[in-house]
Amino acid sequence: MHVLATGASGYIGGRLVPRLLRAGHTVRVLTRDPKRLAGRFWADRVEVVRGDLLDPSSIAGICNGIDAAYYLVHSMSAGIGYVTRDCVAAEGFCRVATDLRHLIYVGGLLPRGIGVSRHLRSRAEIGGILARHMPVTEFRAGPIIGSGSASFEMIRYLTERLPLIVAPHWIRNEVQPIAIRDVLSYLVGALERGPSGIVDIGSDPLTFAEMMYEYARIRRLRRLIVSVPGIIPPAVGARWVGLATPIPRPIVAALLEGMAKPPLVSSPRAHELFPTIKPISYRKATLLALRRVRQQAVETRWSGAQSEASTYEFRDYQGLVREVRTLHVHARPETVFRVFSGLGGERGWLVWKWAWWARGTLDRLLGGPGIGRGRRDPDELLPGEALDFWRVELVRPPRLLRLRAEAKLPGRGWLQWETKAEGEGTRLTQTASFSPEGLPGTLYWYLLYPFHRMIFTDLIQAIGKQALAASPSMTRVGRPRGDFPRQDTAASRASGTPSPRRGSRTPARPERRRPG
């Protein structure tokens, strides 16, 4: 079939597309930013169309020649107002998909009776909007368990880090998790089955506490969970869990709200419609997820689609502050690239590790992502995915890596490395850039610069030493040469003021341009 996939950079969509290709389907992918698909092994096998569901004019004709489509987008990470954004996006898609014969959508299981959480109510509302305009198969799923999923990561971090867990009484409520591989099987199988309406999917029910105990048994950990009586709102629990795990507060709150009023499968239609799909147990799903983590073979992570904004373009414009350092390394560019592209995650940042940890902890307290998000793969980076409190903005092996800060800052920041063959080795250039917002941003940069200077100097040195250690035939590492911070302004560029001389402690004096 000719299939359209939205949300291909997300957790489910990023795993679904290659499975559709393996099944022989032709796939068209809709994305706000094609750069976020660069580096995927399947990127050159799909038709990529740029468009934004919030702007119907940008997706006109997106369903031309399409037999079926997957609607796998949501705006929950956008925070306040995500419900309205989701509704606007769904209505916009419906306006351009009037002739679509089959739409497949993933929502959430709804609890019986009243008390549906805002998140689950929103997912059901989107399903209703889509069903009013076209034939739909809406899979309603419980917590999705798989390597890199938000539910699995929340359980993993809480159980690994806390030997004693004091939790609200609703941690004893039953839920029905489902393995990501089963979700994908249902999604692919729906193409052949055709529009089927609402289909609840899930494995055997168990409580969230039992899920944590099961994880502890698999990891051979001794854990105690104590449930306390009384009403503890999920929003309060979300703040606490947000500090103990790298999962953002809006996602944690949605997961906890779903447990406060337990959603369970209310119909056997999944077995009747898809008799060959038999959901695996939570234990087996957890074992498979842990195996993927150990093998460093995590396909996608919950953080891959966290950022709502399109990739920023890195431009040297008025008000941008930069700190540039260069180092000659007696190693090949490929070797140097492997070192700096492997930073973060479990490997850490080579130098001043306590400072990176402290900055990440402060960021979490301020509501940012912190450094607990880690990275999907220890060696490979793809555009758009998360790396601690950074987002990969651009990667061009073995020449360039640019990270954009998502930490709470009074401005916008980037960290970039470039390699260039020079003589018998490589010229490594490390650039820290910051676009301050008003006086607080300017004070932030200059007050912290002495500290940043030490960190960035040691960082580029450590990268060079590690690259040299991986190149036995080379014997020397050069001394770093640094451009000290300056603020580029329109006036300075117009007057021809050059950058400070490398290695100097004071900016170079302005030189008069010669005519011609």
Secondary structure, DSSP 8 states (H G I E B T S, - for coil): -EEEEE-TTSTTHHHHHHHHHHTT-EEEEEES-GGGGTT-TTGGGSEEEE--TT-GGGGTTTTTT-SEEEE----GGG-TTHHHHHHHHHHHHHHH-TT-S-EEEEEE--BSSS---HHHHHHHHHHHHHHHHS-EEEEEE--EESTT-HHHHHHHHHHHH-SEEEEEGGGGSEE--EEHHHHHHHHHHHHHH---EEEEE--S-EEHHHHHHHHHHHHT---EEEEE-S---HHHHHHHHHHHSSS-HHHHHHHHHHHHS-B----THHHHH-TT-----HHHHHHHHHHHHHTT-----GGGG---S--------TT-EEEEEEEEESS-HHHHHHHHTT-STTSTTSS-HHHHHHHHHHHHHTTS--STT-BSSSS---TT-EETTEEEEEEETTTEEEEEE-S--SEEEEEEEEEEEETTEEEEEEEEEEEE-HHHHHHHHHHHHHHHHHHHHHHHHHHHHHHHHT-TT---B---EEEEEEE--HHHHHHT-----TT-SS----------
